[in-house]
Amino acid sequence: MNKISDVIEQQILAVPEVRKVGRRLGRAERGDHVVPVSTAEFDVDFRELVGHESTVKRGRKEILDDINRRLKTVPGVFAAVSGPLADRIGHMLSGVSAPVAIKVFGPDLDTLRRLGTEVQTVAKTIPGFEDAKLDQQSSIPQLRIEANRDRAIAYGVTPGALNDQLSALLGGKEIAELREGQRAVNLVIRLPLEWRDSPEKIARLPIETESGQRIPLSLVAEVREAKGPNVIFRENSQRRFTIAIKPTVRDVGALVTRLQGEVREKVKLPEGYFITYEGEFQAQKDATERIVLFSAVVFLIIVFLLYGYFQSMALALQVMLSIPLSLIGGLVYTWLKVDNISIATLVGFIAVGGVAARNGIMMLSHYLHLMKHEGEGFTREMVERGTLERMVPVLMTALAAGIALIPLVLAGDQPGKEILHPVAVVIVGGLISSTLLEFLVRPLIFFHLGRKAAAQAIERDAAATQ
């Protein structure tokens, strides 16, 4: 793997914008993100371009496409290029460094690999899913020690005791701890290498019975050379085989739905085997459904709260009407800058809706205040006066939030801004449209449709008129 990594590193360093590359093979078993030594991770440091923007001829997308193109020239490897945050999220969601992970579960490893290969073949026929790879499993030489339970019982050796003795003899056993000042060293006993370097020698190892006698291992177990998988992945106590897919299109959810249908038609699963589809798309789908459900419930509650505040359903609905209208700017700006609706953008839409509703409440309350306490009638002059008097607070709110978010809007290509950038884009675009609509559309709607509702709110002495 080191030699392959050397080739990959040279390919990455050949990109002009790359300054240096660091790498690591595998991750520690005690960590929460464990990967085998057959997996290499590269940290790429790009050259500082601040002050040299005029000489830069390629953007972030072109540079990443160049890296991807160079990595594909290395045979036998699967590469996923992403930022540190996206890679971490991918591992947390599915345990695989890829946006889409298809997992096949079942008892037999050969059958799992066959089914995985069939799923990979189907996936590669779908445009956008051509880059699909299988788990890196291969057969390696193994030494198997299989206990003969009947003979072991006859000699007075239980399988558990046999396993404990072999573990100590071959793998070592800690019996004490030596200390030298602040330094602690574990004292481990283990057979010398020349006693355990062949199946024949291991078969002659003495095994202690319950009566204290010692017998050769060959009397109670079979020692033989065999071949087996280099790694067995398990999840929820079941064996699994994974197909990792790196999509080349944005609409991953639609492609996964298509893949599920074709897999059901073309891949026949034996009894006891099943397939799951996981990854970022599934998390986004689940989160989207939860956000839509909770938003509907919250909007319903807000309508009742607004009715209690205005004592008029018409005025409450006028406030709620501003929310979808204010999202127009966020949608347009998201389409121009991001071209993708994600969980981050949905969070931005919620924030914009809150600002728009607040502005609407403030505007309508001021109209009612002028009519009740300052002797204004329901006239065009009153609407114009109320709008102008609320213009400065509304503009200050929008400008303060918008200016603060400009750095995040401009930092779309910087690593670590994968979530904050879409949120900022939606909020800035939504602030622009909601502010314009607040001064152009709301006064018009209130003047033409709010006369009866305003009189009703004043008559009932609603809290909005105070």
Secondary structure, DSSP 8 states (H G I E B T S, - for coil): -HHHHHHHHHHHHTSTTEEEEEEEES--TTSSS---TT-EEEEEEE---TT-GGG----HHHHHHHHHHHHTTSTT-------HHHHHHHHHHHSSSSSEEEEEE-S-HHHHHHHHHHHHHHHHTSTT---EEE----EEEEEEEEE-HHHHHHHT--HHHHHHHHIIIII-EEEEEEEETTEEEEEEE---GGGSSSHHHHHT-EEE-TTS-EEEGGGTEEEEEEEEES---EETTEEEEEEEE--SSS-HHHHHHHHHHHHHHH----TT-EEEEEEHHHHHHHHHHHHHHHHHHHHHHHHHHHHHHHS-HHHHHHHHHHHHHHHHHHHHHHHHHT----HHHHHHHHHHHHHHHHHHHHHHHHHHHHHHHS---SSHHHHHHHHHHTHHHHHHHHHHHHHHHHHHHTTTTSTT-TTHHHHHHHHHHHHHHHHHHHHHTHHHHHHHH-HHHHHHHHHTT-GGG-
